[in-house]
Amino acid sequence: MQITAVEQLSGSKYLFYFADGKQRIVQEEDEFHVEVTEMERHEEKIGVFVNRGICEEIYVESVNPNHGNVELRQVTGGIKHERENKIVDVEFIDGRAIRVTEDHSLFVTKDDNGLSVRKPKDADMFSVVDNNKTRNLAVASVKVAKNQSRFVYDISVECNQNFLASSGVLCHNSAFSNLSIFDHVFLKSLFDDYRYPDGSAPDLDSVYELQKRFAEYFASIMGKEGIFTFPVVTLAIAREEGNGAMDQEFLDWACSVNAEKCMYSLYVGEPTSIASCLSGKEEIFYEVEDV
């Protein structure tokens, strides 16, 4: 089941569109319809698919930034998380509207037809798509929504990383990505035997320093330039069973870079995993001495 759109025909009758070109008309009381549109009536249609774990079965309309045409693209993932910012209603001069969190990026079409992203409060117009053409439409108002839902949803769309809302507003989404920052032991264990196509070996000391620079920079802009959902960053700390950290220098640095905002996940264990995102292998609590 790959649903691309839902259209209300009249009264309690709805028309469902599928990615394979098929269509299906259902009534309000139909079990299939109730299941799919339960959240739509609360303007949270995406939540239905995230909660049911079937995001990958859904296709959405998306704008290809290379040529500007609208095409169907697959949703590659979705997450549900507690809302950290207020939900706002962005209303346009022609009456259309979209409801997003105040930190959710929308697109603005530039003079060269390229796209840039802005927060709802930071622009007086945003991109909409009508008849397969992208244009800017002036914003009439941005108001805090009366209904402040506890949970919100994010989706990731293949390739283009954008999607069209039912109102025609072009929405930005974050690419789902995980990054790991490795200590010396992890790097040597995972990549010591790695070779590039030309036969050369990576300079692991340079990689070590570069990833630390990224982590320090990312920590410095978090909260200043925005609150970033992705990438999810994990600090990978090698530890032998029954012993402490194998790279004390990295452990000290990890504690320092994560002390102020606690924004990085920690993986402490054998140096065998590329990434760890709440895998269930981590011990949540450790005995801490000399604090």
C-alpha contacts under 8 A as a table, 3 or more apart, distances in Angstrom:
res1	aa1	res2	aa2	distance
1	M	18	F	7.19
1	M	57	E	6.22
1	M	58	I	7.67
2	Q	18	F	5.33
2	Q	19	A	5.39
2	Q	20	D	7.57
2	Q	57	E	4.90
2	Q	58	I	4.78
2	Q	59	Y	6.34
3	I	6	V	7.87
3	I	16	F	7.00
3	I	17	Y	5.78
3	I	18	F	4.39
3	I	19	A	6.09
3	I	57	E	7.42
3	I	58	I	5.38
3	I	59	Y	6.35
4	T	16	F	7.84
4	T	17	Y	5.54
4	T	18	F	5.35
4	T	19	A	5.86
4	T	58	I	6.43
4	T	59	Y	5.14
4	T	60	V	5.49
4	T	61	E	7.54
5	A	16	F	6.09
5	A	17	Y	5.19
5	A	18	F	7.28
5	A	60	V	7.69
6	V	14	Y	6.91
6	V	15	L	5.78
6	V	16	F	4.70
6	V	17	Y	6.28
7	E	14	Y	5.66
7	E	15	L	5.10
7	E	16	F	6.53
8	Q	11	G	7.70
8	Q	12	S	7.68
8	Q	13	K	6.23
8	Q	14	Y	4.41
8	Q	15	L	6.23
9	L	12	S	7.90
9	L	13	K	5.59
9	L	14	Y	5.31
9	L	15	L	6.54
10	S	13	K	5.43
10	S	14	Y	7.27
12	S	27	Q	5.59
12	S	28	E	4.76
13	K	25	I	6.88
13	K	26	V	5.80
13	K	27	Q	4.64
13	K	28	E	6.12
14	Y	25	I	5.59
14	Y	26	V	5.42
14	Y	27	Q	6.33
14	Y	28	E	7.46
15	L	23	Q	6.83
15	L	24	R	5.67
15	L	25	I	4.46
15	L	26	V	6.50
16	F	23	Q	5.52
16	F	24	R	5.10
16	F	25	I	6.25
16	F	26	V	7.77
17	Y	21	G	7.02
17	Y	22	K	6.31
17	Y	23	Q	4.73
17	Y	24	R	6.77
18	F	21	G	5.54
18	F	22	K	5.36
18	F	23	Q	6.05
19	A	22	K	7.30
19	A	59	Y	6.70
26	V	30	D	6.27
26	V	32	F	7.95
26	V	33	H	6.46
27	Q	30	D	5.26
27	Q	33	H	7.04
28	E	33	H	6.35
28	E	34	V	6.69
29	E	33	H	7.25
29	E	34	V	6.69
30	D	33	H	5.32
30	D	34	V	6.26
31	E	34	V	5.14
31	E	35	E	6.15
32	F	35	E	5.28
32	F	36	V	6.36
33	H	36	V	5.26
33	H	37	T	5.89
33	H	38	E	7.98
34	V	37	T	5.45
34	V	38	E	5.49
35	E	38	E	5.70
35	E	48	V	7.82
36	V	39	M	7.56
36	V	40	E	7.84
36	V	45	K	7.88
36	V	48	V	6.36
36	V	49	F	7.78
37	T	40	E	4.76
37	T	41	R	6.52
37	T	45	K	6.54
37	T	48	V	7.44
38	E	41	R	6.10
38	E	42	H	7.70
38	E	45	K	7.56
38	E	48	V	7.11
39	M	42	H	5.23
39	M	43	E	6.46
39	M	44	E	5.00
39	M	45	K	4.89
39	M	46	I	7.68
39	M	47	G	6.47
39	M	48	V	5.86
40	E	43	E	4.77
40	E	44	E	5.11
40	E	45	K	3.95
40	E	46	I	7.74
40	E	48	V	7.91
41	R	44	E	7.36
41	R	45	K	7.59
42	H	45	K	7.57
43	E	99	R	7.89
44	E	47	G	5.49
44	E	48	V	7.51
45	K	48	V	5.69
45	K	49	F	7.58
46	I	49	F	5.66
46	I	50	V	6.45
46	I	153	Y	6.89
47	G	50	V	5.00
47	G	51	N	5.86
47	G	80	K	7.48
47	G	152	V	7.66
47	G	153	Y	6.10
48	V	51	N	5.33
48	V	52	R	6.17
49	F	52	R	5.10
49	F	53	G	5.98
49	F	54	I	5.31
49	F	55	C	5.30
50	V	53	G	5.09
50	V	54	I	6.47
50	V	55	C	5.81
50	V	78	G	5.56
50	V	79	I	6.32
50	V	80	K	6.88
50	V	153	Y	7.51
51	N	54	I	7.97
51	N	80	K	7.64
52	R	55	C	7.99
54	I	57	E	5.46
54	I	58	I	7.30
55	C	58	I	5.49
55	C	75	V	5.88
55	C	76	T	6.67
55	C	77	G	5.69
55	C	78	G	6.25
56	E	59	Y	7.93
56	E	74	Q	6.73
56	E	75	V	5.32
56	E	76	T	5.18
56	E	77	G	6.19
57	E	74	Q	7.57
57	E	75	V	7.35
58	I	74	Q	6.09
58	I	75	V	5.74
59	Y	72	L	6.04
59	Y	73	R	5.37
59	Y	74	Q	4.35
59	Y	75	V	5.75
60	V	72	L	5.48
60	V	73	R	5.54
60	V	74	Q	6.40
60	V	75	V	6.97
60	V	163	F	6.29
60	V	164	L	7.19
61	E	70	V	6.36
61	E	71	E	5.58
61	E	72	L	4.70
61	E	73	R	6.32
61	E	163	F	5.67
61	E	164	L	5.52
62	S	70	V	5.46
62	S	71	E	5.39
62	S	72	L	5.99
62	S	73	R	6.18
62	S	160	N	6.84
62	S	161	Q	7.97
62	S	162	N	5.74
62	S	163	F	4.38
62	S	164	L	5.80
63	V	68	G	5.77
63	V	69	N	5.61
63	V	70	V	4.53
63	V	71	E	6.27
63	V	160	N	6.76
63	V	162	N	6.79
63	V	163	F	6.92
63	V	164	L	7.78
63	V	170	L	7.97
64	N	67	H	5.98
64	N	68	G	5.11
64	N	69	N	5.57
64	N	70	V	6.34
64	N	71	E	7.01
64	N	160	N	5.79
65	P	68	G	5.20
65	P	69	N	7.81
65	P	114	G	7.15
65	P	115	L	7.48
65	P	160	N	6.85
68	G	133	K	7.47
68	G	134	T	7.23
69	N	132	N	6.29
69	N	133	K	7.34
70	V	132	N	5.88
73	R	157	V	6.53
73	R	158	E	6.10
73	R	159	C	7.80
73	R	160	N	7.92
74	Q	157	V	5.92
74	Q	158	E	5.78
75	V	78	G	7.84
75	V	155	I	6.82
75	V	156	S	5.78
75	V	157	V	4.50
75	V	158	E	6.28
76	T	155	I	7.51
76	T	156	S	5.53
76	T	157	V	5.60
76	T	158	E	6.07
77	G	155	I	5.67
77	G	156	S	5.32
77	G	157	V	7.50
77	G	176	F	7.52
78	G	153	Y	7.00
78	G	154	D	5.49
78	G	155	I	4.18
78	G	156	S	6.26
79	I	153	Y	5.71
79	I	154	D	5.42
79	I	155	I	6.59
80	K	151	F	6.60
80	K	152	V	5.88
80	K	153	Y	4.64
80	K	154	D	6.68
81	H	151	F	5.53
81	H	152	V	5.75
81	H	153	Y	6.43
82	E	150	R	5.79
82	E	151	F	4.42
82	E	152	V	6.22
83	R	86	K	7.52
83	R	149	S	7.45
83	R	150	R	5.67
83	R	151	F	5.23
83	R	152	V	5.68
85	N	101	T	6.11
85	N	102	E	6.24
85	N	103	D	6.87
86	K	101	T	5.61
86	K	102	E	5.77
86	K	144	V	6.90
86	K	145	A	7.92
86	K	148	Q	6.95
87	I	99	R	6.87
87	I	100	V	5.57
87	I	101	T	4.09
87	I	102	E	5.80
87	I	144	V	6.04
87	I	145	A	5.66
87	I	147	N	7.91
87	I	148	Q	6.01
87	I	149	S	7.86
88	V	99	R	5.71
88	V	100	V	5.64
88	V	101	T	5.77
88	V	102	E	5.87
88	V	142	V	6.42
88	V	143	K	5.37
88	V	144	V	4.28
88	V	145	A	4.84
89	D	97	A	6.75
89	D	98	I	5.85
89	D	99	R	4.52
89	D	100	V	6.67
89	D	141	S	7.97
89	D	142	V	5.67
89	D	143	K	5.29
89	D	144	V	6.20
89	D	145	A	5.61
90	V	97	A	5.46
90	V	98	I	5.35
90	V	99	R	6.19
90	V	100	V	7.72
90	V	120	P	7.09
90	V	139	V	7.10
90	V	140	A	7.81
90	V	141	S	6.05
90	V	142	V	4.60
90	V	143	K	6.70
91	E	95	G	6.52
91	E	96	R	6.05
91	E	97	A	4.30
91	E	98	I	6.69
91	E	139	V	5.99
91	E	140	A	5.55
91	E	141	S	5.31
91	E	142	V	6.34
92	F	95	G	5.47
92	F	96	R	5.51
92	F	97	A	5.97
92	F	137	L	6.91
92	F	138	A	5.95
92	F	139	V	4.30
92	F	140	A	4.80
92	F	141	S	6.92
93	I	96	R	7.48
93	I	137	L	7.50
93	I	138	A	6.02
93	I	139	V	5.91
93	I	140	A	5.01
96	R	167	S	6.10
97	A	167	S	6.62
98	I	165	A	7.72
98	I	167	S	6.95
98	I	169	V	7.32
99	R	145	A	7.78
100	V	104	H	6.21
101	T	104	H	5.35
102	E	119	K	6.75
102	E	120	P	6.06
102	E	121	K	7.31
103	D	119	K	5.74
103	D	120	P	7.26
103	D	226	G	7.64
103	D	227	I	7.71
104	H	119	K	6.02
104	H	120	P	7.28
104	H	172	H	7.65
105	S	117	V	5.71
105	S	118	R	5.27
105	S	119	K	4.77
105	S	120	P	6.96
105	S	171	C	6.87
105	S	172	H	5.58
105	S	173	N	7.56
106	L	117	V	5.51
106	L	118	R	5.58
106	L	119	K	6.29
106	L	120	P	6.97
106	L	126	F	6.64
106	L	127	S	7.49
106	L	170	L	6.46
106	L	171	C	4.92
106	L	172	H	5.45
107	F	115	L	6.17
107	F	116	S	5.59
107	F	117	V	4.52
107	F	118	R	6.24
107	F	126	F	5.69
107	F	127	S	5.35
107	F	170	L	6.10
107	F	171	C	6.35
107	F	172	H	6.57
108	V	115	L	5.70
108	V	116	S	5.33
108	V	117	V	5.99
108	V	118	R	6.99
108	V	125	M	6.93
108	V	126	F	4.71
108	V	127	S	4.93
108	V	136	N	6.47
109	T	113	N	5.69
109	T	114	G	5.86
109	T	115	L	4.78
109	T	116	S	6.57
109	T	126	F	7.25
109	T	127	S	5.74
109	T	134	T	7.40
109	T	135	R	6.33
109	T	136	N	6.00
110	K	113	N	5.08
110	K	114	G	5.18
110	K	115	L	5.76
110	K	116	S	6.96
111	D	114	G	7.19
117	V	172	H	7.40
118	R	122	D	6.01
118	R	123	A	6.46
119	K	122	D	5.25
119	K	123	A	7.06
120	P	123	A	6.36
120	P	142	V	7.11
121	K	124	D	7.91
121	K	142	V	7.03
123	A	126	F	7.22
124	D	138	A	5.89
124	D	139	V	5.29
124	D	140	A	8.00
125	M	136	N	5.93
125	M	137	L	5.23
125	M	138	A	4.12
125	M	139	V	5.04
126	F	136	N	5.13
126	F	137	L	5.55
126	F	138	A	6.69
126	F	139	V	7.21
126	F	169	V	7.61
126	F	170	L	7.94
127	S	134	T	6.36
127	S	135	R	5.39
127	S	136	N	4.40
127	S	137	L	6.21
127	S	169	V	6.17
127	S	170	L	5.74
128	V	134	T	5.68
128	V	135	R	5.63
128	V	136	N	6.09
128	V	137	L	6.52
128	V	168	G	5.28
128	V	169	V	4.36
128	V	170	L	5.53
129	V	132	N	6.00
129	V	133	K	5.34
129	V	134	T	4.45
129	V	135	R	6.40
129	V	164	L	7.78
129	V	168	G	5.23
129	V	169	V	6.52
129	V	170	L	6.97
130	D	133	K	5.42
130	D	134	T	6.66
130	D	135	R	7.97
130	D	168	G	6.77
139	V	142	V	7.64
145	A	148	Q	6.45
149	S	152	V	7.11
154	D	173	N	7.15
154	D	174	S	7.79
155	I	173	N	6.57
155	I	174	S	7.47
156	S	161	Q	6.39
156	S	162	N	7.99
156	S	173	N	6.04
156	S	174	S	6.09
156	S	175	A	5.50
156	S	176	F	6.23
157	V	160	N	6.62
157	V	161	Q	4.85
157	V	162	N	6.33
157	V	163	F	7.24
157	V	173	N	7.39
157	V	175	A	7.42
158	E	161	Q	6.02
161	Q	172	H	6.54
161	Q	173	N	5.63
161	Q	174	S	6.74
161	Q	175	A	6.46
162	N	170	L	6.90
162	N	171	C	5.58
162	N	172	H	4.65
162	N	173	N	5.55
163	F	170	L	5.91
163	F	171	C	5.40
163	F	172	H	6.77
163	F	173	N	7.69
164	L	167	S	7.67
164	L	168	G	5.55
164	L	169	V	5.69
164	L	170	L	4.73
164	L	171	C	6.04
165	A	168	G	5.30
165	A	169	V	5.39
165	A	170	L	6.47
165	A	171	C	6.89
166	S	169	V	7.43
174	S	229	T	7.44
174	S	230	F	6.61
175	A	230	F	7.12
175	A	231	P	7.97
176	F	230	F	6.38
176	F	231	P	6.84
177	S	230	F	6.15
177	S	231	P	4.90
177	S	232	V	6.34
178	N	230	F	7.49
178	N	231	P	5.33
178	N	232	V	4.72
178	N	233	V	5.89
178	N	234	T	7.65
178	N	275	A	7.21
178	N	277	C	7.68
179	L	231	P	6.43
179	L	232	V	6.12
179	L	233	V	4.76
179	L	234	T	6.24
179	L	275	A	6.98
180	S	233	V	5.68
180	S	234	T	4.71
180	S	235	L	5.88
180	S	236	A	6.46
180	S	274	I	7.05
180	S	275	A	5.68
180	S	276	S	7.86
181	I	211	Q	6.09
181	I	212	K	7.29
181	I	215	A	7.77
181	I	233	V	7.30
181	I	234	T	6.11
181	I	235	L	4.85
181	I	236	A	5.85
182	F	185	V	7.78
182	F	186	F	5.52
182	F	187	L	5.92
182	F	208	Y	7.19
182	F	211	Q	7.98
182	F	235	L	6.33
182	F	236	A	4.96
182	F	237	I	6.87
183	D	186	F	5.36
183	D	187	L	6.30
183	D	208	Y	7.23
183	D	236	A	6.39
183	D	237	I	5.97
183	D	238	A	7.03
183	D	247	D	6.57
183	D	250	F	5.72
184	H	187	L	5.19
184	H	188	K	6.18
184	H	208	Y	7.11
184	H	247	D	6.67
184	H	250	F	7.67
185	V	188	K	5.27
185	V	189	S	6.02
185	V	238	A	6.32
185	V	246	M	7.01
185	V	247	D	6.72
185	V	271	P	6.95
186	F	189	S	5.13
186	F	190	L	6.01
186	F	236	A	7.30
186	F	237	I	7.44
186	F	238	A	6.23
186	F	271	P	4.90
186	F	272	T	7.38
187	L	190	L	5.38
187	L	191	F	5.62
187	L	192	D	7.01
187	L	204	L	6.80
187	L	208	Y	7.85
188	K	191	F	5.49
188	K	192	D	4.68
188	K	204	L	7.52
189	S	192	D	6.15
189	S	271	P	6.41
189	S	272	T	7.22
190	L	193	D	7.75
190	L	271	P	7.43
190	L	272	T	6.81
190	L	274	I	7.69
191	F	194	Y	4.94
192	D	201	A	7.98
192	D	204	L	7.96
193	D	201	A	7.76
194	Y	201	A	6.36
194	Y	202	P	7.33
195	R	198	D	7.73
195	R	199	G	5.42
195	R	200	S	5.56
195	R	201	A	4.80
195	R	202	P	6.96
196	Y	199	G	5.24
196	Y	200	S	5.45
196	Y	201	A	6.25
196	Y	202	P	7.47
197	P	200	S	7.49
202	P	207	V	7.95
203	D	206	S	5.45
203	D	207	V	6.39
204	L	207	V	4.89
204	L	208	Y	6.00
205	D	208	Y	5.03
205	D	209	E	6.39
206	S	209	E	5.21
206	S	210	L	6.04
207	V	210	L	5.08
207	V	211	Q	6.11
208	Y	211	Q	5.54
208	Y	212	K	6.47
209	E	212	K	5.20
209	E	213	R	6.33
210	L	213	R	5.12
210	L	214	F	6.36
211	Q	214	F	5.06
211	Q	215	A	6.25
212	K	215	A	5.11
212	K	216	E	6.18
213	R	216	E	5.21
213	R	217	Y	6.11
214	F	217	Y	5.15
214	F	218	F	5.96
215	A	218	F	5.15
215	A	219	A	6.09
215	A	257	V	7.60
216	E	219	A	5.20
216	E	220	S	6.23
216	E	257	V	6.37
217	Y	220	S	5.04
217	Y	221	I	6.53
218	F	221	I	5.50
218	F	222	M	6.21
219	A	222	M	5.34
219	A	257	V	7.35
219	A	258	N	7.89
219	A	261	K	7.67
219	A	263	M	7.55
220	S	224	K	7.73
221	I	224	K	5.12
221	I	225	E	5.56
221	I	226	G	7.40
222	M	225	E	6.34
222	M	226	G	5.98
222	M	227	I	5.77
222	M	228	F	6.83
223	G	226	G	5.02
223	G	227	I	5.28
224	K	227	I	7.89
228	F	231	P	7.44
229	T	232	V	7.10
232	V	264	Y	7.46
232	V	265	S	7.75
232	V	277	C	7.97
233	V	264	Y	5.45
233	V	265	S	6.20
234	T	264	Y	5.62
234	T	265	S	4.50
234	T	266	L	5.40
234	T	267	Y	6.60
234	T	275	A	7.20
234	T	276	S	6.91
234	T	277	C	7.46
235	L	254	A	6.97
235	L	264	Y	6.66
235	L	265	S	6.16
235	L	266	L	4.94
235	L	267	Y	6.10
236	A	266	L	6.17
236	A	267	Y	4.82
236	A	268	V	6.24
236	A	275	A	7.98
237	I	245	A	6.69
237	I	246	M	7.78
237	I	247	D	7.49
237	I	250	F	7.61
237	I	251	L	6.81
237	I	266	L	7.41
237	I	267	Y	5.96
237	I	268	V	4.82
237	I	269	G	6.63
237	I	271	P	7.73
238	A	245	A	5.85
238	A	246	M	5.67
238	A	247	D	7.00
238	A	268	V	5.87
238	A	269	G	5.28
238	A	270	E	5.49
238	A	271	P	5.29
239	R	243	N	6.55
239	R	244	G	5.69
239	R	245	A	4.56
239	R	246	M	5.41
239	R	268	V	6.21
239	R	269	G	4.87
239	R	270	E	5.65
239	R	271	P	7.56
240	E	243	N	5.25
240	E	244	G	6.67
240	E	245	A	7.17
240	E	246	M	7.03
240	E	269	G	6.87
240	E	270	E	6.23
241	E	269	G	7.68
241	E	270	E	7.77
245	A	248	Q	5.90
245	A	251	L	6.97
247	D	250	F	5.52
247	D	251	L	6.39
248	Q	251	L	4.97
248	Q	252	D	6.20
249	E	252	D	5.30
249	E	253	W	6.35
250	F	253	W	4.99
250	F	254	A	5.98
251	L	254	A	5.03
251	L	255	C	6.23
252	D	255	C	5.27
252	D	256	S	6.31
253	W	256	S	5.02
253	W	257	V	6.13
254	A	257	V	5.30
254	A	258	N	6.03
255	C	258	N	5.36
255	C	259	A	5.71
256	S	259	A	5.25
256	S	260	E	7.93
257	V	260	E	7.33
258	N	261	K	6.05
258	N	262	C	4.80
258	N	263	M	6.41
258	N	264	Y	6.36
259	A	262	C	5.70
265	S	277	C	7.74
267	Y	276	S	6.56
267	Y	282	E	6.37
268	V	282	E	6.66
268	V	283	E	7.95
269	G	282	E	7.61
270	E	273	S	7.88
273	S	276	S	6.97
276	S	279	S	5.79
278	L	281	K	7.68
278	L	282	E	7.53
279	S	282	E	7.14
283	E	286	Y	7.18
288	V	291	V	6.89
